[in-house]
Amino acid sequence: KLVATWKQGKTGFAFLVDEKGKVVSHKVEEYVIQQTNLSEYPLIAAFKKGQNGMIYFNDRGTMRVGYAKETKYGWILAMQQDMSETLRVLSQTATFTYILLGITALVVIIIAWFLGKAIGAPIKKLTEIAERISVGDMGAEIKIRSRDEIGNLAEAILRMQDSLRLAIERLRRRQ
């Protein structure tokens, strides 16, 4: 009774045949009553030919996936489901994976853009100040006060600016 009532999804079911291929348990009660011989059924036939594990077969134009295992009594317990229903979960998982991959890529791009702006803007400003100092404008004001490498670079340029300012003042006094 447990085998006959087992159901997986909309199309999945199980059945049990004896060593001669006659139905012992099936969802179609007539098969049990008449002891229908299913030894030529594609799933049972493939198992009897030695196929193990998942067995893919065509049953009246519908592709199915099944699994058969011999019991300790020599009977065959078979389970099957339409291929489309079996693969639906894989298809949904693949779709979810692609959506998740797209969202992750978008988040990474957004983070990279913000980090690029956060790093690029101070470097661009320091480059402009260094250019102004290189042409003699010692009044360029550095307003970057971060504690990272860019802050260290700003402090170094500020010290260089002060050193150049002092050197220029010394030169003017000597003249």
N, C-alpha and C positions, 0 to 999 in steps of 0.2 A: 504494500500500500504506500509506503514511504517513497519508493522509486516511482510509482505511477503518478504520485501527486507532486513530485519535485518539479519546480518550474524556475527558470532563469529568464528574466525579461519577458518579452512577448512571445518569442519563438523558441526559447530553450526548454528542452525536456529531457528526461532520462527514460531508459527502458532496460529490461533484463531478459536475456535469452538463455536457454539451457545449452548444454554442450552440442545438441543437434541443431540449434538455431531456432527452436520453437519458443514463442513468447511466454515468459513467466510473469512479467509485470510490464504494463504499458499504459499510457494515458488513454488509449482507445481500448475500452473494455472488451469489445468484440474480438480483438486480437488475442486477448488472454483466454477468453472462453473458447474460441476456435483453435487455440494454440497455433496461430499463424506462424509459418516458417519464414524467418527473416534472415536466413543464412546468405541469401543473395543481395540483401540490402547493402548498398555501397559501403556504409560504415563498418558493418559486421564483416563483409567480404574482404575489405582492406585489412582489417585487424587479423582475420584468419590467414591472410597471405603474409603476415609478419610485420606489417606497418605498426610502429609504436609511436606514442606521443600524439600530437595533434594530427588529425587526419582531415584533409580537405576533400570534399566530394560534391558531385552534382546530383541533386535529388529532384527529378522531374523539372529541370530547368532552373532550379534555385541552388545557388552555391551555399554550401553549409560547411561548418567546421565542427568536428566531433572529437571525442576522446573515448577510447574503449579500454577496458581493463578486465583481465580474467580474475574471477573470484577463486577462493580456495576449493570450491566445488566444481570448478571447470566451467562455470557459467560466465557469460560476458555481460558486464555492466557497461552500457553505452550512454553517453550524454552528447547532445548536439544542439546547435543554435545556428540560425541563419547568419551567413557571413556579414551581411550588411549591418545587422544588429551588433555583432561581435566587434566589428571595426568602428562602429559609431563612437565608442568611448575613445579609441585611439585618435579618431578624427577630431573629436572635441578637445582632447588633450593637446593635439598639435595646434589647433586654432588658439587655444589659451596660451600655449607657449609662444606662438608668433606675436600675439597681442602683448604679452608680458615682455618679450624681447623688444618690441617697438617702443613700449612705454619706458623701458630701461634705457634704450638708446636716446630717447628724447630727453630724459632726465639728465643723462650724462652730458649731452650736448648743451643743455641749459646751464648746468653747473660749470662746464668748461668755459662757456661764454662769459658767465659772471666772474669766474676766476681770472680769465684773460683780461677782462676790463679792470678788475681789482689790482692785478699785477702790472698790466700794460700802462694804465693811466699815470701812476707815479713814476714809472721808468721814463715815459715820454716827457713828463714835466721836468725830471732831473736832467734828461738829455738837452732840453731847451735851455735850462739854467746853465749847464756846462758850456753850451754853445755861446751864450751871452757872456760868460766869464772869459771864454777863449778870445773874444774880440775886445776885451777890456772893460766890460760893464760889471763892475764890482758891486753894484747896488741890487743885483738880482736876489730876491728873497726866497729862501727855502722854507716851506711850511709843512714838510712831511715829518711827522713825529711818531712813526710806527716803530715797534721793537723787533722787527724781523730784518732780513737781509736788505730790504729796500731802505729801511730806516738807517741801517749801518752805512749804506751807500750815500744816503742824504747827509749823514753826519760827516762822512769823509769828504764830500764835495764842499760842505760848509767849512770844514777845517782848511781845505785847500783854498777856498775863497778868502778866508781870513789870512792865511799865510801869504797869498799873492798880494792882498791889500797891504799888509805890513811891508812886504818886499818893495812894492811900488812906492810907499811912503818913504822908506829908507833911501831909495834911489833919488827921489825928489829932494830930500834934505841934503844929499851929497852934491847936488848940482848947484 
